[in-house]
Amino acid sequence: MAHLNVPSLKCRDHFIQVKQTVLENKFDILTISESWLDNSATNLELEIPGYDLYRVDRRDKKGGGVCVYILQSYKTEVLSDISGMSDAGFHQLWIKVQVSNLRSLIICTAYRPLDVPVRCFDTDLTLSFIAASLHNKPIHNTSKGI
């Protein structure tokens, strides 16, 4: 598993670099902060062969956003009740990943824009972490803006 801060996957050169990095390093999971995606970019345009893409796009402003590429061979479930962007603007994407018949884990990719108060870690992230821990699986966090 790896994490990158990529200001704008919409930039074709950045996407090509990410795609090459994933395929050359054979990452099982790649999390990305500052994807800068919105509804003008489709998952098809951002496809990496053999991977599924999950994303939380920033609304009403340029920048921000988080996304995750996960090998298609893994069974995944987005924890949609705790994923998304809060009213304050804190981004969270929580995904349960089953890596074998017996083992699974939860990953969280989070991003706090500079204009979002640091207290969002107490107000937003803590509540989501408590909800995720009820799944009784190991939790791995990748964050930007701490």
C-alpha positions, 0 to 999 in steps of 0.5 A: 500500500502506498500514498501520494499527494497528486495535485490534479489527476485531471492533469494528463501528465500527472495521471500517466505518472501515477499509472506508471508508478502503480503498474511498475511497483505493483501496488495492491492499494494506492491512496491519493490526496488532492486528486482535484477531481469533479464530475467532469472527470469519469472513472473511465478516463482515470482507469488503471488496468486491473484496479478499481477506483473509489473517490470522494470529490470536492464540491463547490471549490477547485482542488481537494478530493481523495481517491483510492485504486485497489486491485480488482482481485480484492473484495471491497466495500465502501463504508458510505455512511462515514465516507464523504466530505463534511460540512466543514470540508474535511474529506474522508474515504473509508473502504473495507478490503478483504485481502484473503478469505480470512483477513480484511482491513479498513483503510481511510484516506483523509484530506484536510484543506488549509481552510478547514479547522484542525478541530475537524480531527476531533469532530469528524475523524474521531466519530468516523474512526469509532464507527469504523472500529465497530467492524473489528478490523485493523484500520490503516490511515493515509492523510494529508493536512495534519 
